[in-house]
Amino acid sequence: MTPDELFMQRALELARLGIGHVSPNPQVGCVIVHDGKIIGEGWHEKYGGPHAEVNAIRSVSDKSLLSQATVYVNLEPCSHFGKTPPCADLLIAEGVRKVVVANVDSNPLVGGKGLDKLQAAGIETVVGVLDHQARELNKRFFTFVEKQRPYIILKWAQTADGFIARSNFDSKWISNEYSRQLVHRWRSEEDAILVGTGTAMHDNPSLTVRDWSGRNPVRVVIDRHLKLPSTLHLFDGNTPTLCYNLVQQKTENNTKWIKLEEAHFIDSLVRDLHTRNIQSIVIEGGAQTLSAFFNENLWDEARVFKARQSFGSGIAAPIFRGTLKETLDVMDDELQIWGR
């Protein structure tokens, strides 16, 4: 690994600390190096707060070293005024010698303009160091900007013989307690979580973070014909909830009912989520809802828990085509991560 790659790797490690806190902004880490040693580092800690470059510069005790320093940042420094001033202007004002970037920003508000600013000010720039790793880290952000929809994660647990629920729709508990805790961690990392009418009716889920610390995702439920009773946990008003349907549009008790047309229902749903700055969403089923997203080719990742127990009969797990990217052991469950 080259020195540039080593310091960029550290920037990526820092950037990861922002997951679950910075959306719809990207995860960004910054490392400042002088004479081969790190003299400052920081990351974008929360949405609306200072960007990574700001936090990194603040951490430098001897600011006179900045004029001979190299800044490593996994995403191109911003060039526009948003909730904070442009980071490109800050780096120019501090007179840094060189800026090394992993990814160019896909956001049209930036899109190379930050690098242009730096170069025009006489700052040397290098682009593309650990670009694949950095893009993977910010896959939610890049999907949101480039595809104009959230990053979509499909998740379910299935038995050894391929069922996600019994014939009476009972799905508790297929996976073990460690897998369920991991799911709660995922909830804290994503913007939203979605279930269909059947899962909402039969499981009455809360879809909140309980076995982990972190924010609750926005709850999303599909209830085309408004069959779900108002007594369900989803409608308790404790967490913002979106109910997509074919009947009505209204807001009540921290819940929004959003009316869509039947044609292209799923596609319209994910486009509407984009307008609400939902950058990522976990689809938790059941089988019919999961299959609807597969059939529309609206998914980026599938996380499948395979348990050792068998049902013998029941509701079959979705059938899909994908590429197995990773297999992990979660005690006696097997977790498979699939991509397209």
Steps between C-alpha positions, in 0.01 A plus 500: 500500500639839399514792748210665315292183533592461866385851592188468283419175679506693825268763349255221409515360853410842635224548243329178611443652843234722345268221389149550628567863589576700184239399241412638249859624500778255413737344753828690484827468689804726477864450596766774495859388459827693540838342439349151499317542832134560574457843660121521480194292424124520517176380347152627421332413828139603449275653236509878520826494694852588386640300211797266533752754372388757757532254788840380376643853471366589845690203643838625369689653791764682291315671213829622351561146374194509272686684224721193455232240575310250286128455560345156440123495462285221356261735317572814302480810725175687446502827306153633585323653798263253663449469873873580530746710293697338214783274619701574185510867604618402848787292364602785272484750787720275715750472213540122499756363255320198359159329509455128432144384423348155454172588322375794297162613637203394282287782639447753215556780755859377538587263211867597454455865593672452834807353331495778241505759778794334670700472177427862406644602837821311423434202727620167362221240476500122462178309429410129511694365798299201635210614284319163500510465878386858543213457257389186683502694827273768353284267290188650658598855405607413146183298434285783638669762279556298182183285492268750669377242749606353835752218534274195544592213731278191503518299821342178620563187704423155364506147629740231382223369272428843347200647684466850647180428697266219594177447309318712760746786424684455831867592449623516861775408558696364205833671564683502832523786751839615370364531146204696631733737686697550179175593323437769762849638437418516129181691579705765679722536191231545233250778439185292468353151537206359304249218541194394305141465613532132591803542723347804669176309567642166614815611685390844623865619498624822661792530252702697755852463639478317832793257520752764390564868565422752228226685322179335384453478123197650331238225488344426162203271439318402182125484560343543159136476611541627858417167663731543799344594835611821669584303816819354347838607640580659163235765563587581863653834402827432681706505179435673164311258277409503131204295378485456122154422366254542212229681696591817685755770578510637854721564804406404854680404821854496352375286210466599136267310266630541146276416206657344192362359178488122456711515184871497590410504870838377631699725270287801600552411864880501482498823295283663766741385770776676307310828514484457878880463524480132593843384386474134600226255591477143629216290361405248769232313311304284490540281196253688278654839572857374457405338169339825382832682537690215333251494211539876447878458516500757779763369738870541562579250771337196665585386852377147562520314830492122461410316819550133584140426591246369246125558469418224251240725338399864502554822303798467268789744500534725193674367192746743347816529297803671643868470578603361837749755635562380855405225745524552876429282801272652763521229765296216347345716225664563164476853363527538125557840340387514137547770239365548151 
